Amino acid sequence: MNERRDGGLDPAAPRVRFHLLVSSQGSSRVYDLEPGATLLVGRSGEVAIQVEDELVSRIHLQVERCGDEAYVLDRGSANGTWL
C-alpha cells in the first residue's frame, strides 16, 4: 500500500502500477512492470517475455519503466510494433 500508518501517503512507495498485456494467437498474458525494469519481448529464448508467433521477431521490442512512465522501443522488428 502507499499509505503510512497515520493515513498519509508514503512518498517512497511507487505511485503507479504498470502492467504489460501481451496478446498473440488468441491468448493473452499480463506481466508486472516493476520500477526500473527493462524487458525484451520476442521469439528468442533469451528474452524476458517469449512470444511464439511467426509474426514476432526474435528480439521484437523493449519495454522500459522509468519512474511513472513507460517506454516501448521497436528493436528493428520485421512487422513493426502495435500499441
Backbone as XML, in Angstrom:
<?xml version="1.0"?>
<chain id="A" units="angstrom">
  <residue number="1" name="MET">
    <atom name="N" x="0.831" y="-1.181" z="0.000"/>
    <atom name="CA" x="0.000" y="0.000" z="0.000"/>
    <atom name="C" x="0.872" y="1.239" z="0.000"/>
  </residue>
  <residue number="2" name="ASN">
    <atom name="N" x="0.317" y="2.332" z="-0.430"/>
    <atom name="CA" x="1.020" y="3.594" z="-0.479"/>
    <atom name="C" x="0.734" y="4.475" z="0.728"/>
  </residue>
  <residue number="3" name="GLU">
    <atom name="N" x="0.052" y="3.944" z="1.749"/>
    <atom name="CA" x="-0.312" y="4.752" z="2.910"/>
    <atom name="C" x="0.593" y="4.450" z="4.079"/>
  </residue>
  <residue number="4" name="ARG">
    <atom name="N" x="0.871" y="5.504" z="4.861"/>
    <atom name="CA" x="1.590" y="5.335" z="6.120"/>
    <atom name="C" x="0.573" y="4.989" z="7.197"/>
  </residue>
  <residue number="5" name="ARG">
    <atom name="N" x="1.053" y="4.645" z="8.367"/>
    <atom name="CA" x="0.159" y="4.309" z="9.479"/>
    <atom name="C" x="-0.709" y="5.482" z="9.895"/>
  </residue>
  <residue number="6" name="ASP">
    <atom name="N" x="-0.210" y="6.715" z="9.703"/>
    <atom name="CA" x="-1.000" y="7.890" z="10.092"/>
    <atom name="C" x="-2.015" y="8.285" z="9.022"/>
  </residue>
  <residue number="7" name="GLY">
    <atom name="N" x="-2.118" y="7.491" z="7.948"/>
    <atom name="CA" x="-3.107" y="7.762" z="6.907"/>
    <atom name="C" x="-2.581" y="8.560" z="5.736"/>
  </residue>
  <residue number="8" name="GLY">
    <atom name="N" x="-1.378" y="9.130" z="5.857"/>
    <atom name="CA" x="-0.797" y="9.885" z="4.754"/>
    <atom name="C" x="-0.167" y="8.956" z="3.724"/>
  </residue>
  <residue number="9" name="LEU">
    <atom name="N" x="0.193" y="9.505" z="2.585"/>
    <atom name="CA" x="0.836" y="8.710" z="1.550"/>
    <atom name="C" x="2.325" y="8.582" z="1.821"/>
  </residue>
  <residue number="10" name="ASP">
    <atom name="N" x="2.868" y="7.424" z="1.557"/>
    <atom name="CA" x="4.290" y="7.160" z="1.706"/>
    <atom name="C" x="5.002" y="7.640" z="0.439"/>
  </residue>
  <residue number="11" name="PRO">
    <atom name="N" x="5.832" y="8.683" z="0.523"/>
    <atom name="CA" x="6.470" y="9.212" z="-0.681"/>
    <atom name="C" x="7.461" y="8.244" z="-1.315"/>
  </residue>
  <residue number="12" name="ALA">
    <atom name="N" x="7.941" y="7.264" z="-0.568"/>
    <atom name="CA" x="8.889" y="6.293" z="-1.114"/>
    <atom name="C" x="8.195" y="5.177" z="-1.883"/>
  </residue>
  <residue number="13" name="ALA">
    <atom name="N" x="6.902" y="5.013" z="-1.688"/>
    <atom name="CA" x="6.174" y="3.936" z="-2.359"/>
    <atom name="C" x="5.870" y="4.319" z="-3.800"/>
  </residue>
  <residue number="14" name="PRO">
    <atom name="N" x="5.910" y="3.340" z="-4.711"/>
    <atom name="CA" x="5.554" y="3.638" z="-6.090"/>
    <atom name="C" x="4.116" y="4.135" z="-6.177"/>
  </residue>
  <residue number="15" name="ARG">
    <atom name="N" x="3.905" y="5.196" z="-6.939"/>
    <atom name="CA" x="2.567" y="5.774" z="-7.051"/>
    <atom name="C" x="1.736" y="5.106" z="-8.126"/>
  </residue>
  <residue number="16" name="VAL">
    <atom name="N" x="2.384" y="4.511" z="-9.095"/>
    <atom name="CA" x="1.667" y="3.955" z="-10.231"/>
    <atom name="C" x="2.115" y="2.516" z="-10.452"/>
  </residue>
  <residue number="17" name="ARG">
    <atom name="N" x="1.174" y="1.638" z="-10.727"/>
    <atom name="CA" x="1.496" y="0.256" z="-11.079"/>
    <atom name="C" x="1.347" y="0.112" z="-12.582"/>
  </residue>
  <residue number="18" name="PHE">
    <atom name="N" x="2.289" y="-0.563" z="-13.198"/>
    <atom name="CA" x="2.257" y="-0.789" z="-14.634"/>
    <atom name="C" x="2.100" y="-2.275" z="-14.916"/>
  </residue>
  <residue number="19" name="HIS">
    <atom name="N" x="1.266" y="-2.567" z="-15.891"/>
    <atom name="CA" x="1.083" y="-3.942" z="-16.352"/>
    <atom name="C" x="1.246" y="-3.954" z="-17.861"/>
  </residue>
  <residue number="20" name="LEU">
    <atom name="N" x="1.882" y="-4.969" z="-18.374"/>
    <atom name="CA" x="2.065" y="-5.146" z="-19.804"/>
    <atom name="C" x="1.204" y="-6.320" z="-20.229"/>
  </residue>
  <residue number="21" name="LEU">
    <atom name="N" x="0.276" y="-6.084" z="-21.155"/>
    <atom name="CA" x="-0.593" y="-7.130" z="-21.685"/>
    <atom name="C" x="-0.045" y="-7.557" z="-23.027"/>
  </residue>
  <residue number="22" name="VAL">
    <atom name="N" x="0.328" y="-8.825" z="-23.153"/>
    <atom name="CA" x="0.833" y="-9.375" z="-24.406"/>
    <atom name="C" x="-0.210" y="-10.347" z="-24.922"/>
  </residue>
  <residue number="23" name="SER">
    <atom name="N" x="-0.700" y="-10.075" z="-26.125"/>
    <atom name="CA" x="-1.752" y="-10.891" z="-26.726"/>
    <atom name="C" x="-1.264" y="-11.410" z="-28.071"/>
  </residue>
  <residue number="24" name="SER">
    <atom name="N" x="-1.389" y="-12.723" z="-28.276"/>
    <atom name="CA" x="-0.943" y="-13.334" z="-29.523"/>
    <atom name="C" x="-1.701" y="-14.631" z="-29.756"/>
  </residue>
  <residue number="25" name="GLN">
    <atom name="N" x="-2.149" y="-14.828" z="-30.966"/>
    <atom name="CA" x="-2.802" y="-16.070" z="-31.385"/>
    <atom name="C" x="-3.921" y="-16.498" z="-30.442"/>
  </residue>
  <residue number="26" name="GLY">
    <atom name="N" x="-4.741" y="-15.548" z="-30.023"/>
    <atom name="CA" x="-5.916" y="-15.859" z="-29.221"/>
    <atom name="C" x="-5.688" y="-16.020" z="-27.735"/>
  </residue>
  <residue number="27" name="SER">
    <atom name="N" x="-4.459" y="-15.871" z="-27.269"/>
    <atom name="CA" x="-4.219" y="-15.948" z="-25.828"/>
    <atom name="C" x="-3.528" y="-14.669" z="-25.373"/>
  </residue>
  <residue number="28" name="SER">
    <atom name="N" x="-3.712" y="-14.350" z="-24.107"/>
    <atom name="CA" x="-3.144" y="-13.133" z="-23.534"/>
    <atom name="C" x="-2.502" y="-13.449" z="-22.197"/>
  </residue>
  <residue number="29" name="ARG">
    <atom name="N" x="-1.508" y="-12.644" z="-21.851"/>
    <atom name="CA" x="-0.862" y="-12.782" z="-20.549"/>
    <atom name="C" x="-0.480" y="-11.388" z="-20.061"/>
  </residue>
  <residue number="30" name="VAL">
    <atom name="N" x="-0.588" y="-11.176" z="-18.756"/>
    <atom name="CA" x="-0.280" y="-9.888" z="-18.146"/>
    <atom name="C" x="1.010" y="-10.021" z="-17.342"/>
  </residue>
  <residue number="31" name="TYR">
    <atom name="N" x="1.900" y="-9.055" z="-17.518"/>
    <atom name="CA" x="3.175" y="-9.016" z="-16.797"/>
    <atom name="C" x="3.238" y="-7.723" z="-15.991"/>
  </residue>
  <residue number="32" name="ASP">
    <atom name="N" x="3.768" y="-7.791" z="-14.773"/>
    <atom name="CA" x="4.006" y="-6.593" z="-13.974"/>
    <atom name="C" x="5.284" y="-5.943" z="-14.461"/>
  </residue>
  <residue number="33" name="LEU">
    <atom name="N" x="5.272" y="-4.631" z="-14.561"/>
    <atom name="CA" x="6.447" y="-3.880" z="-14.969"/>
    <atom name="C" x="6.921" y="-3.080" z="-13.757"/>
  </residue>
  <residue number="34" name="GLU">
    <atom name="N" x="7.935" y="-3.598" z="-13.092"/>
    <atom name="CA" x="8.443" y="-3.005" z="-11.856"/>
    <atom name="C" x="9.250" y="-1.741" z="-12.148"/>
  </residue>
  <residue number="35" name="PRO">
    <atom name="N" x="9.353" y="-0.825" z="-11.185"/>
    <atom name="CA" x="10.155" y="0.382" z="-11.375"/>
    <atom name="C" x="11.595" y="0.033" z="-11.765"/>
  </residue>
  <residue number="36" name="GLY">
    <atom name="N" x="12.109" y="0.702" z="-12.793"/>
    <atom name="CA" x="13.468" y="0.464" z="-13.261"/>
    <atom name="C" x="13.627" y="-0.728" z="-14.181"/>
  </residue>
  <residue number="37" name="ALA">
    <atom name="N" x="12.552" y="-1.447" z="-14.460"/>
    <atom name="CA" x="12.625" y="-2.662" z="-15.272"/>
    <atom name="C" x="12.846" y="-2.340" z="-16.749"/>
  </residue>
  <residue number="38" name="THR">
    <atom name="N" x="13.616" y="-3.196" z="-17.408"/>
    <atom name="CA" x="13.760" y="-3.199" z="-18.859"/>
    <atom name="C" x="13.537" y="-4.628" z="-19.311"/>
  </residue>
  <residue number="39" name="LEU">
    <atom name="N" x="12.519" y="-4.853" z="-20.135"/>
    <atom name="CA" x="12.177" y="-6.197" z="-20.590"/>
    <atom name="C" x="12.257" y="-6.277" z="-22.102"/>
  </residue>
  <residue number="40" name="LEU">
    <atom name="N" x="12.837" y="-7.361" z="-22.608"/>
    <atom name="CA" x="12.839" y="-7.632" z="-24.036"/>
    <atom name="C" x="11.723" y="-8.625" z="-24.343"/>
  </residue>
  <residue number="41" name="VAL">
    <atom name="N" x="11.067" y="-8.423" z="-25.484"/>
    <atom name="CA" x="9.964" y="-9.280" z="-25.922"/>
    <atom name="C" x="10.302" y="-9.810" z="-27.305"/>
  </residue>
  <residue number="42" name="GLY">
    <atom name="N" x="10.088" y="-11.101" z="-27.534"/>
    <atom name="CA" x="10.331" y="-11.686" z="-28.850"/>
    <atom name="C" x="10.214" y="-13.199" z="-28.822"/>
  </residue>
  <residue number="43" name="ARG">
    <atom name="N" x="10.664" y="-13.840" z="-29.919"/>
    <atom name="CA" x="10.602" y="-15.299" z="-30.030"/>
    <atom name="C" x="11.815" y="-15.991" z="-29.421"/>
  </residue>
  <residue number="44" name="SER">
    <atom name="N" x="12.914" y="-15.279" z="-29.273"/>
    <atom name="CA" x="14.153" y="-15.863" z="-28.781"/>
    <atom name="C" x="13.985" y="-16.405" z="-27.363"/>
  </residue>
  <residue number="45" name="GLY">
    <atom name="N" x="14.708" y="-17.453" z="-27.071"/>
    <atom name="CA" x="14.715" y="-17.992" z="-25.712"/>
    <atom name="C" x="15.502" y="-17.119" z="-24.747"/>
  </residue>
  <residue number="46" name="GLU">
    <atom name="N" x="16.146" y="-16.068" z="-25.251"/>
    <atom name="CA" x="16.982" y="-15.197" z="-24.425"/>
    <atom name="C" x="16.264" y="-13.931" z="-23.972"/>
  </residue>
  <residue number="47" name="VAL">
    <atom name="N" x="14.977" y="-13.771" z="-24.279"/>
    <atom name="CA" x="14.232" y="-12.573" z="-23.886"/>
    <atom name="C" x="13.425" y="-12.850" z="-22.620"/>
  </residue>
  <residue number="48" name="ALA">
    <atom name="N" x="13.019" y="-11.784" z="-21.943"/>
    <atom name="CA" x="12.247" y="-11.941" z="-20.706"/>
    <atom name="C" x="10.834" y="-12.434" z="-20.977"/>
  </residue>
  <residue number="49" name="ILE">
    <atom name="N" x="10.246" y="-11.970" z="-22.094"/>
    <atom name="CA" x="8.875" y="-12.364" z="-22.443"/>
    <atom name="C" x="8.912" y="-13.003" z="-23.821"/>
  </residue>
  <residue number="50" name="GLN">
    <atom name="N" x="8.750" y="-14.308" z="-23.857"/>
    <atom name="CA" x="8.823" y="-15.060" z="-25.104"/>
    <atom name="C" x="7.426" y="-15.207" z="-25.701"/>
  </residue>
  <residue number="51" name="VAL">
    <atom name="N" x="7.308" y="-14.847" z="-26.996"/>
    <atom name="CA" x="6.045" y="-14.936" z="-27.720"/>
    <atom name="C" x="6.265" y="-15.856" z="-28.913"/>
  </residue>
  <residue number="52" name="GLU">
    <atom name="N" x="5.544" y="-16.965" z="-28.934"/>
    <atom name="CA" x="5.685" y="-17.912" z="-30.036"/>
    <atom name="C" x="4.674" y="-17.570" z="-31.122"/>
  </residue>
  <residue number="53" name="ASP">
    <atom name="N" x="5.119" y="-16.719" z="-32.039"/>
    <atom name="CA" x="4.277" y="-16.255" z="-33.141"/>
    <atom name="C" x="5.211" y="-15.934" z="-34.295"/>
  </residue>
  <residue number="54" name="GLU">
    <atom name="N" x="4.940" y="-16.464" z="-35.476"/>
    <atom name="CA" x="5.833" y="-16.256" z="-36.615"/>
    <atom name="C" x="5.918" y="-14.791" z="-37.057"/>
  </residue>
  <residue number="55" name="LEU">
    <atom name="N" x="4.964" y="-13.959" z="-36.642"/>
    <atom name="CA" x="4.997" y="-12.534" z="-36.978"/>
    <atom name="C" x="5.855" y="-11.716" z="-36.017"/>
  </residue>
  <residue number="56" name="VAL">
    <atom name="N" x="6.337" y="-12.354" z="-34.950"/>
    <atom name="CA" x="7.164" y="-11.688" z="-33.940"/>
    <atom name="C" x="8.628" y="-12.001" z="-34.229"/>
  </residue>
  <residue number="57" name="SER">
    <atom name="N" x="9.471" y="-10.968" z="-34.230"/>
    <atom name="CA" x="10.903" y="-11.147" z="-34.458"/>
    <atom name="C" x="11.561" y="-11.775" z="-33.231"/>
  </residue>
  <residue number="58" name="ARG">
    <atom name="N" x="12.792" y="-12.289" z="-33.423"/>
    <atom name="CA" x="13.496" y="-12.930" z="-32.297"/>
    <atom name="C" x="13.635" y="-11.971" z="-31.119"/>
  </residue>
  <residue number="59" name="ILE">
    <atom name="N" x="14.070" y="-10.757" z="-31.389"/>
    <atom name="CA" x="14.058" y="-9.688" z="-30.384"/>
    <atom name="C" x="13.220" y="-8.581" z="-30.997"/>
  </residue>
  <residue number="60" name="HIS">
    <atom name="N" x="11.967" y="-8.516" z="-30.618"/>
    <atom name="CA" x="10.979" y="-7.674" z="-31.288"/>
    <atom name="C" x="10.919" y="-6.268" z="-30.705"/>
  </residue>
  <residue number="61" name="LEU">
    <atom name="N" x="10.804" y="-6.175" z="-29.383"/>
    <atom name="CA" x="10.685" y="-4.856" z="-28.767"/>
    <atom name="C" x="11.240" y="-4.868" z="-27.365"/>
  </residue>
  <residue number="62" name="GLN">
    <atom name="N" x="11.423" y="-3.662" z="-26.860"/>
    <atom name="CA" x="11.934" y="-3.456" z="-25.499"/>
    <atom name="C" x="10.959" y="-2.552" z="-24.765"/>
  </residue>
  <residue number="63" name="VAL">
    <atom name="N" x="10.657" y="-2.900" z="-23.533"/>
    <atom name="CA" x="9.795" y="-2.081" z="-22.685"/>
    <atom name="C" x="10.622" y="-1.640" z="-21.483"/>
  </residue>
  <residue number="64" name="GLU">
    <atom name="N" x="10.608" y="-0.326" z="-21.216"/>
    <atom name="CA" x="11.346" y="0.211" z="-20.079"/>
    <atom name="C" x="10.406" y="0.991" z="-19.189"/>
  </residue>
  <residue number="65" name="ARG">
    <atom name="N" x="10.577" y="0.823" z="-17.895"/>
    <atom name="CA" x="9.830" y="1.639" z="-16.935"/>
    <atom name="C" x="10.791" y="2.583" z="-16.256"/>
  </residue>
  <residue number="66" name="CYS">
    <atom name="N" x="10.516" y="3.859" z="-16.391"/>
    <atom name="CA" x="11.328" y="4.920" z="-15.776"/>
    <atom name="C" x="10.398" y="5.751" z="-14.901"/>
  </residue>
  <residue number="67" name="GLY">
    <atom name="N" x="10.424" y="5.504" z="-13.601"/>
    <atom name="CA" x="9.553" y="6.235" z="-12.678"/>
    <atom name="C" x="8.091" y="5.977" z="-12.989"/>
  </residue>
  <residue number="68" name="ASP">
    <atom name="N" x="7.341" y="7.043" z="-13.218"/>
    <atom name="CA" x="5.910" y="6.922" z="-13.507"/>
    <atom name="C" x="5.625" y="6.892" z="-14.999"/>
  </residue>
  <residue number="69" name="GLU">
    <atom name="N" x="6.617" y="6.563" z="-15.799"/>
    <atom name="CA" x="6.448" y="6.484" z="-17.248"/>
    <atom name="C" x="6.988" y="5.158" z="-17.758"/>
  </residue>
  <residue number="70" name="ALA">
    <atom name="N" x="6.453" y="4.718" z="-18.894"/>
    <atom name="CA" x="6.936" y="3.508" z="-19.557"/>
    <atom name="C" x="7.180" y="3.830" z="-21.022"/>
  </residue>
  <residue number="71" name="TYR">
    <atom name="N" x="8.208" y="3.213" z="-21.594"/>
    <atom name="CA" x="8.586" y="3.445" z="-22.978"/>
    <atom name="C" x="8.658" y="2.114" z="-23.713"/>
  </residue>
  <residue number="72" name="VAL">
    <atom name="N" x="8.205" y="2.112" z="-24.963"/>
    <atom name="CA" x="8.283" y="0.938" z="-25.818"/>
    <atom name="C" x="9.159" y="1.299" z="-27.011"/>
  </residue>
  <residue number="73" name="LEU">
    <atom name="N" x="10.154" y="0.469" z="-27.275"/>
    <atom name="CA" x="11.087" y="0.691" z="-28.363"/>
    <atom name="C" x="11.072" y="-0.529" z="-29.276"/>
  </residue>
  <residue number="74" name="ASP">
    <atom name="N" x="10.683" y="-0.338" z="-30.531"/>
    <atom name="CA" x="10.767" y="-1.422" z="-31.511"/>
    <atom name="C" x="12.244" y="-1.669" z="-31.784"/>
  </residue>
  <residue number="75" name="ARG">
    <atom name="N" x="12.680" y="-2.908" z="-31.696"/>
    <atom name="CA" x="14.095" y="-3.256" z="-31.861"/>
    <atom name="C" x="14.422" y="-3.680" z="-33.291"/>
  </residue>
  <residue number="76" name="GLY">
    <atom name="N" x="13.756" y="-3.056" z="-34.265"/>
    <atom name="CA" x="14.024" y="-3.358" z="-35.671"/>
    <atom name="C" x="13.244" y="-4.562" z="-36.152"/>
  </residue>
  <residue number="77" name="SER">
    <atom name="N" x="12.071" y="-4.798" z="-35.599"/>
    <atom name="CA" x="11.276" y="-5.953" z="-35.989"/>
    <atom name="C" x="10.838" y="-5.848" z="-37.448"/>
  </residue>
  <residue number="78" name="ALA">
    <atom name="N" x="10.612" y="-6.982" z="-38.073"/>
    <atom name="CA" x="10.212" y="-7.019" z="-39.480"/>
    <atom name="C" x="8.776" y="-6.529" z="-39.675"/>
  </residue>
  <residue number="79" name="ASN">
    <atom name="N" x="7.900" y="-6.746" z="-38.700"/>
    <atom name="CA" x="6.484" y="-6.438" z="-38.863"/>
    <atom name="C" x="6.007" y="-5.255" z="-38.040"/>
  </residue>
  <residue number="80" name="GLY">
    <atom name="N" x="6.896" y="-4.581" z="-37.333"/>
    <atom name="CA" x="6.522" y="-3.419" z="-36.560"/>
    <atom name="C" x="5.877" y="-3.773" z="-35.224"/>
  </residue>
  <residue number="81" name="THR">
    <atom name="N" x="5.625" y="-2.743" z="-34.440"/>
    <atom name="CA" x="5.049" y="-2.900" z="-33.108"/>
    <atom name="C" x="3.762" y="-2.110" z="-33.052"/>
  </residue>
  <residue number="82" name="TRP">
    <atom name="N" x="2.710" y="-2.731" z="-32.578"/>
    <atom name="CA" x="1.382" y="-2.102" z="-32.488"/>
    <atom name="C" x="1.031" y="-1.879" z="-31.019"/>
  </residue>
  <residue number="83" name="LEU">
    <atom name="N" x="0.649" y="-0.660" z="-30.697"/>
    <atom name="CA" x="0.230" y="-0.337" z="-29.324"/>
    <atom name="C" x="-1.218" y="0.030" z="-29.322"/>
  </residue>
</chain>
